[in-house]
Amino acid sequence: MSILVMKFGGTSVANVDRIARAAKRVAVEVAKGHDVIVIVSAMAGETNKLVGFVQDTSPLYDAREYDAVTSSGENVTAGLMALRLQEMDIPARSWQGWQVPVMTTSAHGSARIEAIPTDNILRKFREGMKVAVVAGFQGISPEGRVTTLGRGGSDTTAVAFAAAFDAVRCDIYTDVDGVYTTDPRICEKARKLDRIAFEEMLELASLGAKVLQTRSVELAMRYKVKLRVLSSFEEQTDEAGTLVCDEEDIMESNAVAGVAYSRDEAKMTLTSVPDRPGIAAAIFGPLAEAGVNVDMIVQNISEHGRTDMTFSCPNDQVLRAEKALGEAKARGDIGFEELVTDQGVAKVSVVGIGMRSHAGVAAQMFKALAAENVNIKVITTSEIKISVLIDRKYMELAVQALHDAFGLEKAA
């Protein structure tokens, strides 16, 4: 039995016509002899609408009910896709997460997949089903509650299914024809990459690139899943899209592979914090318990036994952070003079495995930003990436300047 996993994102199933178009792609693979597992997202814009309903109803919502609401969009798409395939005389049925079952942790809103038993779907394949249409983004907790995997979680669902069923490959269909050196909507010189290393894709995804969810790349790298990013709107060939693969499968690479950005960032600073052992744990412990995803962290030089602590987090988590830190201060766990929040910042990053063997990437990046009078607020680095926080109004200018500075319009 040859199993292929095909995942269709929100724009690829945005309406019934696009669902029909996606179904024709599935039919091509069925005709080649594959049993196909189709993972579907909610229709484009549907999840945002559902999230808006939740936030309008309860700003500090119960995450379990958030999952109950936001997971419903995928159920609609899965049912419609199965119906379309049945109209094409292809034996298909839809599966919700709990029916597979996709077993996850209890971390509502950001659950992790723990296991995907294959028995139920394999039995149906043996009975003559050719396509299992699975609602992405969702699973079931040990307590029996519906869970969701975080935004973009259908990518993770697809890779996890490919690993569990030992699929020949996992094709991710989206509204772009591959992975680009940066967002083509911002930089017209952006170039499609034929191949990109797992590590580079992982960094780009975590730093704001919307092509693949971070955890999907982690899974693909861990289980050696053959992963391809394709457009659902262009003719498919064997060379189409971008292959995400091991570093060893790439002959040569530029120092920088791509420029990523995250628009919805906030910078928060605790002023006059006691400079003593354990203060960082006292600050970031409550933030973790409140589900705040802290990213960049900078501590200033201590003066008179006091210091400032700055960190970044997503804009939509600022209220949770303020509440958690306020409660910690009221309990006497931490002391600070003021909590200063700047929600007008963006994060811009350069990523590349070539940084390991190329010196001067940081200097080149900072020089390019200085030439455009872009002020850097915070800097963090790793072995293959450099990230900066800047004023959001300069974000697009910074992305274009860095793309030009590293010559990303040209192949290695």
C-alpha positions as CSV (number, residue, x, y, z in Angstrom):
1,M,0.0,0.0,0.0
2,S,1.5,3.4,-1.1
3,I,0.2,6.3,1.0
4,L,0.6,9.9,0.0
5,V,-0.2,12.8,2.2
6,M,-1.6,16.0,0.6
7,K,-2.3,19.1,2.7
8,F,-4.4,22.0,1.3
9,G,-4.2,25.4,3.1
10,G,-6.9,27.9,3.6
11,T,-6.5,29.8,0.3
12,S,-6.5,26.4,-1.6
13,V,-9.9,25.6,-0.2
14,A,-11.3,29.1,0.2
15,N,-14.6,28.3,-1.6
16,V,-16.4,25.3,-3.2
17,D,-14.7,26.0,-6.6
18,R,-11.3,25.8,-5.1
19,I,-12.2,22.7,-3.2
20,A,-13.2,21.2,-6.5
21,R,-9.9,22.2,-8.0
22,A,-8.0,20.6,-5.1
23,A,-10.1,17.5,-5.4
24,K,-8.9,17.1,-9.0
25,R,-5.3,17.1,-7.8
26,V,-6.2,14.4,-5.4
27,A,-7.8,12.4,-8.2
28,V,-4.6,12.5,-10.2
29,E,-2.7,10.9,-7.3
30,V,-5.4,8.3,-6.8
31,A,-5.2,7.4,-10.5
32,K,-1.5,6.8,-10.0
33,G,-2.4,4.1,-7.5
34,H,-1.9,5.9,-4.2
35,D,-4.1,5.8,-1.2
36,V,-4.3,9.4,-0.2
37,I,-4.6,11.1,3.2
38,V,-5.8,14.7,2.6
39,I,-5.3,17.2,5.4
40,V,-7.4,20.3,5.1
41,S,-7.4,23.7,6.7
42,A,-10.4,25.9,7.3
43,M,-11.5,28.1,4.4
44,A,-9.4,31.3,4.1
45,G,-10.4,33.8,6.7
46,E,-12.7,31.4,8.6
47,T,-10.4,30.8,11.5
48,N,-9.7,34.6,11.9
49,K,-13.5,35.1,12.0
50,L,-13.9,32.4,14.6
51,V,-11.1,33.8,16.8
52,G,-12.7,37.2,16.5
53,F,-16.0,35.8,17.8
54,V,-14.2,34.3,20.8
55,Q,-12.2,37.5,21.6
56,D,-15.3,39.7,21.3
57,T,-17.2,37.4,23.6
58,S,-14.4,36.8,26.2
59,P,-11.0,38.7,26.0
60,L,-9.5,36.4,28.7
61,Y,-11.2,33.3,27.3
62,D,-11.3,29.7,28.5
63,A,-8.8,28.0,26.1
64,R,-10.9,24.8,26.1
65,E,-13.9,26.7,24.6
66,Y,-11.6,28.6,22.3
67,D,-10.6,25.2,20.8
68,A,-14.2,24.1,20.6
69,V,-15.0,27.2,18.5
70,T,-11.9,27.6,16.3
71,S,-11.6,23.9,15.3
72,S,-15.0,23.9,13.6
73,G,-13.8,25.5,10.4
74,E,-11.7,22.5,9.4
75,N,-14.7,20.2,10.0
76,V,-16.7,22.1,7.3
77,T,-13.8,21.9,4.7
78,A,-13.2,18.2,5.4
79,G,-16.9,17.3,4.8
80,L,-17.1,19.4,1.6
81,M,-13.9,17.9,0.2
82,A,-15.2,14.3,0.9
83,L,-18.5,15.2,-0.8
84,R,-16.7,16.6,-3.9
85,L,-14.5,13.4,-4.2
86,Q,-17.6,11.2,-3.8
87,E,-19.2,13.2,-6.7
88,M,-16.1,12.2,-8.7
89,D,-16.8,8.5,-7.9
90,I,-13.7,8.3,-5.6
91,P,-14.4,6.5,-2.4
92,A,-13.7,9.1,0.3
93,R,-14.9,10.0,3.8
94,S,-14.1,12.8,6.2
95,W,-12.4,12.4,9.6
96,Q,-12.4,14.7,12.5
97,G,-9.4,14.6,14.9
98,W,-11.2,12.6,17.6
99,Q,-12.3,10.0,15.0
100,V,-8.7,9.0,13.9
101,P,-7.9,9.7,16.8
102,V,-5.2,12.4,16.8
103,M,-4.1,12.1,20.4
104,T,-2.6,15.3,21.8
105,T,-1.5,17.0,25.1
106,S,-4.0,19.1,27.1
107,A,-2.3,22.4,26.2
108,H,-5.4,24.0,24.6
109,G,-4.6,26.4,21.8
110,S,-1.1,25.0,21.4
111,A,-1.4,21.2,21.9
112,R,1.2,18.8,20.7
113,I,0.5,15.6,18.9
114,E,1.5,12.5,21.1
115,A,0.3,9.7,18.9
116,I,-1.7,8.9,15.7
117,P,-3.0,5.3,15.8
118,T,-3.2,4.1,12.2
119,D,-5.6,1.2,12.6
120,N,-8.9,3.0,11.9
121,I,-7.8,4.6,8.6
122,L,-5.8,1.6,7.4
123,R,-8.8,-0.6,8.0
124,K,-10.9,1.7,5.8
125,F,-8.3,1.7,3.1
126,R,-8.4,-2.1,3.1
127,E,-12.2,-2.0,2.8
128,G,-11.9,0.1,-0.4
129,M,-11.7,3.8,0.8
130,K,-9.2,5.6,-1.4
131,V,-9.1,9.0,0.3
132,A,-9.2,9.9,4.0
133,V,-10.0,13.6,4.3
134,V,-8.8,14.6,7.8
135,A,-9.6,17.9,9.5
136,G,-6.2,19.5,10.2
137,F,-5.3,21.7,13.2
138,Q,-7.2,19.6,15.7
139,G,-7.0,16.6,18.0
140,I,-8.3,15.2,21.3
141,S,-6.8,15.5,24.8
142,P,-6.5,12.7,27.4
143,E,-9.6,14.3,29.0
144,G,-11.7,13.9,25.9
145,R,-11.8,17.6,24.9
146,V,-11.1,18.9,21.4
147,T,-7.7,20.6,21.2
148,T,-6.0,22.7,18.5
149,L,-2.4,22.8,17.5
150,G,-1.8,26.5,17.1
151,R,-2.1,28.7,14.0
152,G,-0.8,26.9,11.0
153,G,-1.3,23.6,12.8
154,S,-2.6,21.8,9.7
155,D,1.0,21.7,8.5
156,T,1.9,19.8,11.6
157,T,-1.0,17.5,11.2
158,A,0.1,16.7,7.7
159,V,3.7,15.9,8.6
160,A,2.7,13.9,11.6
161,F,0.4,11.8,9.4
162,A,3.2,11.3,6.9
163,A,5.5,10.1,9.7
164,A,2.8,7.8,11.3
165,F,1.8,6.2,8.0
166,D,5.3,6.1,6.5
167,A,4.0,8.1,3.5
168,V,6.1,8.3,0.3
169,R,6.0,12.0,0.7
170,C,4.1,15.0,2.1
171,D,3.0,17.7,-0.3
172,I,1.9,21.0,1.2
173,Y,-0.3,23.0,-1.2
174,T,-0.6,26.7,-0.5
175,D,-1.0,30.0,-2.4
176,V,2.7,30.3,-3.2
177,D,4.7,28.1,-5.5
178,G,7.4,27.4,-3.0
179,V,9.7,28.9,-0.3
180,Y,11.1,32.3,-1.2
181,T,14.1,34.3,-0.1
182,T,11.6,36.7,1.5
183,D,8.0,37.7,1.1
184,P,7.4,38.5,-2.6
185,R,4.6,40.9,-1.6
186,I,7.2,43.1,0.1
187,C,10.3,42.5,-2.1
188,E,9.7,42.1,-5.8
189,K,13.2,40.6,-6.2
190,A,12.4,37.7,-3.9
191,R,13.5,34.4,-5.5
192,K,12.0,30.9,-5.2
193,L,14.4,28.4,-3.7
194,D,14.6,25.0,-5.3
195,R,15.8,23.5,-2.0
196,I,16.2,24.7,1.6
197,A,17.7,22.9,4.6
198,F,15.5,21.8,7.4
199,E,17.4,24.0,9.9
200,E,16.9,27.1,7.7
201,M,13.3,26.5,7.2
202,L,12.8,25.9,10.9
203,E,14.4,29.3,11.7
204,L,12.5,31.1,9.0
205,A,9.2,29.6,10.1
206,S,9.8,30.5,13.8
207,L,10.8,34.0,12.8
208,G,7.7,34.9,10.9
209,A,7.7,33.2,7.5
210,K,4.1,32.0,7.0
211,V,4.9,29.2,4.5
212,L,5.2,26.4,7.1
213,Q,4.4,26.1,10.8
214,T,7.5,25.7,13.0
215,R,6.5,22.4,14.5
216,S,5.8,20.8,11.1
217,V,9.4,21.4,10.1
218,E,10.6,20.0,13.4
219,L,8.7,16.8,12.8
220,A,9.8,16.5,9.2
221,M,13.4,16.9,10.3
222,R,13.1,14.4,13.1
223,Y,11.4,11.7,11.1
224,K,13.1,12.5,7.7
225,V,9.7,13.2,6.0
226,K,10.1,14.1,2.3
227,L,8.4,17.5,2.4
228,R,7.5,19.6,-0.6
229,V,5.9,23.0,-0.8
230,L,3.7,23.6,-3.9
231,S,1.2,26.0,-5.3
232,S,-2.4,24.7,-5.7
233,F,-2.9,27.2,-8.5
234,E,-0.1,26.2,-10.9
235,E,0.5,23.1,-13.0
236,Q,2.4,20.5,-11.1
237,T,5.6,18.9,-12.3
238,D,8.2,16.7,-10.6
239,E,10.5,19.8,-10.2
240,A,7.7,22.1,-8.9
241,G,7.8,23.8,-5.6
242,T,10.6,23.8,-3.0
243,L,12.0,20.7,-1.4
244,V,12.8,20.9,2.3
245,C,15.7,18.6,2.9
246,D,18.9,17.8,4.8
247,E,21.8,20.2,4.6
248,E,23.9,17.5,3.0
249,D,21.4,17.4,0.0
250,I,22.3,21.1,-0.9
251,M,25.5,21.5,-2.9
252,E,26.2,25.2,-2.2
253,S,24.5,27.8,-0.2
254,N,24.7,31.6,0.3
255,A,25.7,33.0,3.6
256,V,22.1,34.0,4.0
257,A,19.2,32.0,2.6
258,G,16.4,34.3,3.5
259,V,15.0,37.3,5.3
260,A,12.0,36.8,7.6
261,Y,9.8,39.3,9.5
262,S,7.2,39.3,12.2
263,R,4.9,42.4,12.2
264,D,2.9,41.7,15.3
265,E,5.6,42.1,18.0
266,A,5.6,44.0,21.3
267,K,8.6,45.1,23.4
268,M,8.0,45.1,27.1
269,T,10.5,46.6,29.7
270,L,10.4,46.2,33.5
271,T,12.4,49.2,34.9
272,S,14.4,49.2,38.1
273,V,14.3,45.5,38.8
274,P,16.3,44.2,41.8
275,D,19.6,42.7,40.4
276,R,19.7,39.5,42.4
277,P,20.0,35.7,41.8
278,G,16.6,34.2,40.7
279,I,15.0,37.5,39.5
280,A,14.8,36.2,35.9
281,A,13.0,33.1,37.0
282,A,10.7,35.2,39.1
283,I,9.8,37.3,36.1
284,F,9.6,34.6,33.4
285,G,8.0,31.9,35.5
286,P,4.6,33.7,35.8
287,L,4.8,34.6,32.1
288,A,5.2,31.0,31.2
289,E,2.3,30.0,33.4
290,A,0.2,32.6,31.7
291,G,1.0,31.1,28.3
292,V,3.0,34.1,27.1
293,N,5.5,33.2,24.4
294,V,8.6,35.2,25.3
295,D,11.1,35.6,22.5
296,M,14.0,38.1,22.7
297,I,15.4,38.9,26.2
298,V,17.9,41.7,27.1
299,Q,19.0,42.7,30.6
300,N,20.8,46.0,31.1
301,I,23.9,46.6,33.1
302,S,23.2,46.8,36.8
303,E,23.5,50.2,38.6
304,H,23.0,50.6,42.3
305,G,21.7,47.0,42.6
306,R,18.9,47.7,40.0
307,T,18.5,46.8,36.4
308,D,16.1,46.9,33.5
309,M,14.7,43.7,31.9
310,T,13.4,43.9,28.3
311,F,11.7,41.1,26.4
312,S,9.5,40.7,23.3
313,C,6.3,38.8,22.8
314,P,3.4,38.6,20.3
315,N,1.1,41.7,20.4
316,D,-2.0,39.6,21.2
317,Q,-0.3,38.3,24.5
318,V,0.4,41.7,26.0
319,L,-2.7,41.8,28.1
320,R,-1.8,38.3,29.6
321,A,1.8,39.5,30.2
322,E,0.7,42.7,32.0
323,K,-1.8,40.7,34.1
324,A,0.8,38.1,35.1
325,L,3.5,40.6,36.0
326,G,1.1,42.8,37.9
327,E,-0.1,39.9,40.0
328,A,3.5,38.8,40.6
329,K,4.4,42.3,41.8
330,A,1.3,42.4,44.1
331,R,2.3,39.1,45.7
332,G,5.8,40.5,46.3
333,D,7.5,37.9,44.1
334,I,9.1,40.6,42.0
335,G,9.7,44.3,42.3
336,F,9.9,46.9,39.5
337,E,9.2,50.6,39.1
338,E,7.3,50.5,35.8
339,L,6.2,48.2,33.0
340,V,6.7,50.0,29.7
341,T,5.1,48.5,26.6
342,D,5.8,49.3,23.0
343,Q,3.4,47.7,20.6
344,G,4.8,49.5,17.5
345,V,7.8,47.2,16.8
346,A,8.6,44.5,14.3
347,K,11.2,41.7,14.2
348,V,13.4,41.3,11.1
349,S,15.8,38.4,10.8
350,V,18.4,37.0,8.4
351,V,18.8,33.2,8.3
352,G,21.4,30.9,6.6
353,I,23.4,27.8,7.4
354,G,26.2,29.5,5.4
355,M,26.7,31.8,8.4
356,R,28.7,29.0,10.0
357,S,31.5,29.4,7.5
358,H,31.1,33.1,6.5
359,A,32.4,35.9,8.8
360,G,31.0,39.4,8.9
361,V,27.3,38.7,8.3
362,A,26.3,40.7,11.4
363,A,28.4,43.7,10.4
364,Q,26.9,43.6,6.9
365,M,23.4,43.4,8.3
366,F,23.9,46.4,10.7
367,K,25.6,48.4,8.0
368,A,22.7,47.9,5.6
369,L,20.2,49.0,8.2
370,A,22.3,52.0,9.2
371,A,22.4,53.1,5.6
372,E,18.6,53.4,5.6
373,N,18.6,55.1,9.1
374,V,16.8,52.2,10.7
375,N,17.5,52.2,14.4
376,I,17.9,48.8,16.2
377,K,16.2,48.4,19.5
378,V,17.1,44.8,20.4
379,I,19.5,42.2,18.9
380,T,19.6,38.4,19.3
381,T,21.7,35.8,17.5
382,S,22.1,32.1,17.0
383,E,24.5,30.0,14.9
384,I,22.5,30.5,11.7
385,K,20.3,33.6,12.4
386,I,20.5,37.3,13.5
387,S,17.3,39.0,14.6
388,V,16.6,42.7,15.4
389,L,13.6,44.6,16.8
390,I,12.9,47.8,14.9
391,D,10.1,50.4,14.6
392,R,7.3,48.7,12.7
393,K,7.1,51.6,10.2
394,Y,10.6,50.7,8.9
395,M,9.9,46.9,8.5
396,E,9.4,46.7,4.8
397,L,12.3,49.1,4.1
398,A,14.5,46.9,6.3
399,V,13.5,43.7,4.6
400,Q,14.2,45.1,1.1
401,A,17.5,46.6,2.2
402,L,18.7,43.3,3.7
403,H,17.6,41.3,0.7
404,D,19.6,43.6,-1.6
405,A,22.6,43.7,0.8
406,F,23.0,39.9,0.7
407,G,22.3,39.6,-3.0
408,L,19.5,37.1,-2.4
409,E,18.0,37.6,-5.9
410,K,20.9,35.5,-7.2
411,A,21.5,31.8,-6.7
412,A,24.6,30.5,-4.9
